[in-house]
Amino acid sequence: METLKEFLINKGYTKVKLKLTKTNHFEIIATINGVKGLFILDTGASSSCVGFEAIETFNLTAKDSKVKAAGAGATDMATQLSKKNTLNIGKWKKDKVALVLFNLTHVNTALKNHNAQPVDGIIGADILKKSKAIIDYEMKYLYLKL
């Protein structure tokens, strides 16, 4: 009997370890434009996001956006957009990735209040769809199609 892991690896997936935080979020390490960062995996976030304070860290080119962000109790937040980024999660790689930039302070304040580590951003449904992601909640792995 083939395990889920064996089945997915045989179907061309790669696996990435997830860490469950004290806030019951999964954390994941991802690399944007060659720079590693810490991200929350959020299936409910429509777009992958990075905090304004990480623009220089990840070498992002930001342009103002008319889109307003909402989430985690905050609404109507100004955003910027950064296109043409390279994103790596484990062995999975995607070029020309668009990222929404917004103020992540409210997210990181909530994390710190629960003794969790602040994050650089959020990996959202846009990336999860592009990568045909499968989350193994029990074993704490994210599988991405290569």
Summary of the structure (lengths in Angstrom):
residues: 146
radius of gyration: 15.3
end to end distance: 23.8
largest distance: 52.2
contacts: 439
relative contact order: 0.28
helix: 17%
strand: 49%
